[in-house]
């Protein structure tokens, strides 16, 4: 399984510190081992999964989808207005 990143995902991750990236890497490995760990969205976002986790005390949402045998990381962001501002624009 290859793990692919969208441009918007790459830009957001660049702003993370070392400790935040370590937590993020663990969560990505968790998703790669079991892609059904996230919740599948409905409607316009069908086929997109969202995994929720915390870094320090801030809740982040990581959206991804499976393309054949590959895992595409679409977007990461804080919970507030996540779907409206980021996800629908990136798809």
Z-matrix of the N, CA and C atoms (Angstrom, degrees):
N
C 1 1.453
C 2 1.524 1 108.64
N 3 1.320 2 115.07 1 124.79
C 4 1.460 3 119.89 2 174.80
C 5 1.521 4 108.58 3 -93.73
N 6 1.324 5 115.68 4 146.86
C 7 1.461 6 121.05 5 177.55
C 8 1.519 7 107.77 6 -109.26
N 9 1.328 8 115.71 7 116.50
C 10 1.465 9 122.18 8 -178.63
C 11 1.524 10 109.16 9 -105.14
N 12 1.338 11 115.91 10 151.70
C 13 1.466 12 120.86 11 179.53
C 14 1.519 13 109.60 12 -124.23
N 15 1.321 14 116.25 13 138.56
C 16 1.453 15 119.82 14 172.88
C 17 1.526 16 108.80 15 -79.04
N 18 1.312 17 116.95 16 164.09
C 19 1.468 18 121.10 17 -179.82
C 20 1.522 19 111.20 18 -62.76
N 21 1.317 20 117.27 19 -41.22
C 22 1.462 21 119.92 20 -179.26
C 23 1.527 22 111.19 21 -65.86
N 24 1.335 23 117.04 22 -35.27
C 25 1.458 24 120.49 23 176.69
C 26 1.526 25 110.28 24 -64.87
N 27 1.321 26 116.66 25 -44.98
C 28 1.469 27 121.32 26 179.17
C 29 1.529 28 111.47 27 -58.96
N 30 1.319 29 116.53 28 -44.42
C 31 1.472 30 120.72 29 -178.64
C 32 1.524 31 111.84 30 -62.62
N 33 1.317 32 116.87 31 -41.17
C 34 1.464 33 120.56 32 179.65
C 35 1.524 34 111.57 33 -67.25
N 36 1.330 35 116.95 34 -40.92
C 37 1.459 36 121.18 35 -176.88
C 38 1.521 37 111.22 36 -68.77
N 39 1.323 38 117.84 37 -29.96
C 40 1.466 39 121.29 38 178.11
C 41 1.523 40 112.02 39 -58.37
N 42 1.312 41 116.93 40 -29.51
C 43 1.461 42 122.19 41 -177.33
C 44 1.524 43 112.63 42 -81.82
N 45 1.328 44 117.54 43 -10.14
C 46 1.466 45 121.66 44 -178.85
C 47 1.520 46 110.69 45 -76.36
N 48 1.340 47 116.09 46 151.12
C 49 1.461 48 122.16 47 174.57
C 50 1.524 49 110.51 48 -84.53
N 51 1.332 50 116.78 49 177.76
C 52 1.468 51 121.29 50 -178.05
C 53 1.520 52 112.32 51 -59.98
N 54 1.328 53 116.99 52 -47.33
C 55 1.465 54 120.60 53 -177.99
C 56 1.522 55 111.02 54 -64.61
N 57 1.325 56 116.69 55 -39.51
C 58 1.462 57 120.22 56 179.16
C 59 1.525 58 110.58 57 -65.31
N 60 1.332 59 116.79 58 -38.56
C 61 1.461 60 120.36 59 179.28
C 62 1.526 61 111.56 60 -66.86
N 63 1.332 62 117.56 61 -34.60
C 64 1.466 63 120.43 62 177.39
C 65 1.522 64 110.78 63 -63.05
N 66 1.330 65 115.93 64 -45.20
C 67 1.472 66 120.38 65 178.73
C 68 1.526 67 109.76 66 -63.37
N 69 1.327 68 116.32 67 -42.68
C 70 1.462 69 121.11 68 179.72
C 71 1.529 70 110.95 69 -62.33
N 72 1.324 71 117.44 70 -43.65
C 73 1.470 72 120.80 71 179.07
C 74 1.519 73 111.60 72 -60.34
N 75 1.324 74 117.07 73 -40.36
C 76 1.470 75 120.55 74 178.06
C 77 1.524 76 110.69 75 -62.85
N 78 1.331 77 116.00 76 -40.69
C 79 1.463 78 119.75 77 -179.72
C 80 1.531 79 111.04 78 -68.15
N 81 1.332 80 117.17 79 -37.25
C 82 1.465 81 120.49 80 178.56
C 83 1.520 82 110.29 81 -66.16
N 84 1.314 83 117.63 82 -40.94
C 85 1.468 84 120.51 83 176.81
C 86 1.524 85 111.19 84 -64.03
N 87 1.316 86 116.07 85 -37.28
C 88 1.471 87 120.95 86 177.00
C 89 1.525 88 110.52 87 -61.45
N 90 1.332 89 115.98 88 -41.83
C 91 1.470 90 121.28 89 178.91
C 92 1.527 91 110.14 90 -67.84
N 93 1.334 92 117.43 91 -41.52
C 94 1.464 93 121.16 92 -178.82
C 95 1.532 94 110.74 93 -63.37
N 96 1.321 95 117.34 94 -36.68
C 97 1.460 96 121.22 95 178.87
C 98 1.520 97 111.83 96 -70.62
N 99 1.342 98 116.50 97 -37.84
C 100 1.456 99 121.38 98 -177.47
C 101 1.534 100 109.05 99 -140.72
N 102 1.340 101 117.87 100 88.21
C 103 1.473 102 120.56 101 -176.12
C 104 1.529 103 114.93 102 -61.56
N 105 1.318 104 118.07 103 -16.90
C 106 1.463 105 119.75 104 -179.40
C 107 1.528 106 112.24 105 -86.46
N 108 1.344 107 118.07 106 10.12
C 109 1.461 108 121.50 107 -179.92
C 110 1.539 109 110.73 108 -67.36
N 111 1.316 110 117.55 109 -27.76
C 112 1.462 111 121.41 110 178.57
C 113 1.515 112 111.51 111 -86.55
N 114 1.306 113 115.51 112 173.66
C 115 1.465 114 121.98 113 179.67
C 116 1.522 115 108.54 114 -101.66
N 117 1.339 116 116.11 115 128.44
C 118 1.464 117 118.94 116 178.85
C 119 1.515 118 109.65 117 -76.13
N 120 1.309 119 115.97 118 135.79
C 121 1.458 120 122.11 119 180.00
C 122 1.528 121 110.06 120 -84.87
N 123 1.304 122 115.87 121 165.61
C 124 1.467 123 122.37 122 -177.09
C 125 1.520 124 109.69 123 -118.52
N 126 1.307 125 115.98 124 168.97
C 127 1.465 126 121.92 125 175.69
C 128 1.519 127 112.29 126 69.56
N 129 1.330 128 116.52 127 -128.65
C 130 1.464 129 122.26 128 -177.81
C 131 1.529 130 111.88 129 -60.01
N 132 1.303 131 116.73 130 -29.57
C 133 1.462 132 122.04 131 -174.38
C 134 1.529 133 112.96 132 -98.31
N 135 1.306 134 116.65 133 20.35
C 136 1.460 135 121.14 134 -178.70
C 137 1.531 136 110.20 135 -60.37
N 138 1.325 137 116.43 136 135.65
C 139 1.456 138 121.46 137 -177.97
C 140 1.517 139 113.28 138 92.35
N 141 1.333 140 116.30 139 -6.59
C 142 1.460 141 121.69 140 178.32
C 143 1.526 142 108.08 141 -103.06
N 144 1.311 143 115.84 142 133.34
C 145 1.462 144 121.91 143 178.45
C 146 1.522 145 108.93 144 -108.26
N 147 1.330 146 116.08 145 147.02
C 148 1.458 147 121.59 146 178.18
C 149 1.527 148 108.63 147 -125.69
N 150 1.319 149 114.92 148 126.93
C 151 1.460 150 122.31 149 178.72
C 152 1.526 151 107.98 150 -111.34
N 153 1.335 152 116.32 151 127.34
C 154 1.465 153 121.72 152 -179.25
C 155 1.520 154 109.64 153 -101.52
N 156 1.331 155 116.31 154 137.15
C 157 1.457 156 121.63 155 176.22
C 158 1.521 157 108.91 156 -156.73
N 159 1.318 158 115.90 157 167.05
C 160 1.466 159 120.54 158 -177.97
C 161 1.523 160 110.78 159 -114.91
N 162 1.316 161 114.59 160 140.98
C 163 1.456 162 122.95 161 168.77
C 164 1.519 163 104.66 162 -119.55
N 165 1.306 164 114.84 163 118.17
C 166 1.462 165 122.07 164 -169.16
C 167 1.524 166 106.81 165 57.85
N 168 1.290 167 119.47 166 -118.04
C 169 1.468 168 119.47 167 179.86
C 170 1.527 169 112.29 168 -112.29
N 171 1.322 170 116.85 169 10.53
C 172 1.463 171 121.51 170 -177.27
C 173 1.525 172 109.24 171 -100.59
N 174 1.330 173 115.96 172 129.55
C 175 1.455 174 120.12 173 178.62
C 176 1.528 175 109.60 174 -85.35
N 177 1.323 176 115.30 175 128.83
C 178 1.458 177 122.29 176 177.83
C 179 1.509 178 109.70 177 -113.56
N 180 1.313 179 115.44 178 152.21
C 181 1.446 180 122.30 179 174.88
C 182 1.519 181 107.69 180 -118.80
N 183 1.309 182 116.00 181 130.92
C 184 1.452 183 122.68 182 179.26
C 185 1.519 184 107.55 183 -117.13
N 186 1.321 185 116.98 184 117.26
C 187 1.463 186 120.24 185 179.95
C 188 1.523 187 108.93 186 -100.77
N 189 1.321 188 114.44 187 142.71
C 190 1.457 189 120.90 188 -178.63
C 191 1.519 190 109.31 189 -153.05
N 192 1.315 191 114.93 190 165.72
C 193 1.461 192 120.11 191 174.42
C 194 1.519 193 108.87 192 -147.08
N 195 1.291 194 115.04 193 157.58
C 196 1.461 195 121.46 194 178.97
C 197 1.515 196 108.66 195 -98.92
N 198 1.326 197 115.29 196 126.47
C 199 1.457 198 121.21 197 176.62
C 200 1.518 199 105.92 198 -119.94
N 201 1.320 200 115.12 199 106.43
C 202 1.469 201 122.50 200 -171.45
C 203 1.520 202 108.55 201 54.88
N 204 1.329 203 118.05 202 -114.34
C 205 1.463 204 120.60 203 179.92
C 206 1.524 205 111.91 204 -103.25
N 207 1.325 206 117.32 205 6.81
C 208 1.467 207 121.31 206 -177.29
C 209 1.524 208 111.12 207 -102.28
N 210 1.323 209 114.78 208 153.97
C 211 1.458 210 122.42 209 178.83
C 212 1.520 211 108.23 210 -109.30
N 213 1.331 212 117.64 211 118.94
C 214 1.460 213 121.40 212 178.51
C 215 1.519 214 109.12 213 -104.65
N 216 1.325 215 116.10 214 120.80
C 217 1.456 216 122.31 215 176.37
C 218 1.525 217 107.07 216 -87.92
N 219 1.328 218 116.09 217 116.42
C 220 1.457 219 120.45 218 -172.09
C 221 1.525 220 112.26 219 -90.27
N 222 1.332 221 116.22 220 -53.31
C 223 1.462 222 119.11 221 -172.17
C 224 1.514 223 109.81 222 -156.45
N 225 1.324 224 115.82 223 149.90
C 226 1.454 225 121.95 224 172.36
C 227 1.520 226 107.34 225 -133.84
N 228 1.314 227 116.16 226 141.72
C 229 1.456 228 119.84 227 179.57
C 230 1.513 229 111.10 228 -173.28
N 231 1.307 230 114.39 229 172.16
C 232 1.454 231 120.02 230 177.48
C 233 1.514 232 109.33 231 -74.66
N 234 1.313 233 115.88 232 160.66
C 235 1.459 234 121.45 233 -172.35
C 236 1.531 235 113.36 234 -62.91
N 237 1.304 236 117.75 235 -37.47
C 238 1.453 237 121.48 236 -172.93
C 239 1.530 238 112.02 237 -60.98
N 240 1.315 239 117.81 238 119.67
C 241 1.468 240 125.71 239 178.41
C 242 1.528 241 112.92 240 56.76
N 243 1.290 242 118.01 241 25.66
C 244 1.469 243 122.61 242 -176.36
C 245 1.524 244 111.36 243 -59.03
N 246 1.305 245 116.75 244 -51.62
C 247 1.461 246 120.11 245 -175.41
C 248 1.512 247 111.87 246 -67.68
N 249 1.311 248 117.05 247 -41.99
C 250 1.452 249 120.54 248 -176.68
C 251 1.523 250 111.46 249 -69.48
N 252 1.306 251 117.41 250 -46.96
C 253 1.459 252 120.61 251 -170.94
C 254 1.525 253 114.14 252 -83.38
N 255 1.320 254 116.79 253 -37.03
C 256 1.449 255 118.53 254 -170.30
C 257 1.506 256 114.17 255 -108.45
N 258 1.289 257 116.60 256 -58.01
C 259 1.448 258 120.70 257 -166.83
C 260 1.539 259 113.29 258 -65.23
N 261 1.311 260 117.90 259 -46.67
C 262 1.464 261 119.09 260 -178.20
C 263 1.513 262 111.92 261 -66.52
N 264 1.344 263 117.88 262 -29.87
C 265 1.464 264 120.34 263 178.29
C 266 1.522 265 112.04 264 -75.79
N 267 1.333 266 116.93 265 -28.40
C 268 1.457 267 119.89 266 -175.25
C 269 1.526 268 112.92 267 -84.07
N 270 1.310 269 118.38 268 -13.50
C 271 1.469 270 120.14 269 -178.99
C 272 1.509 271 111.75 270 -97.02
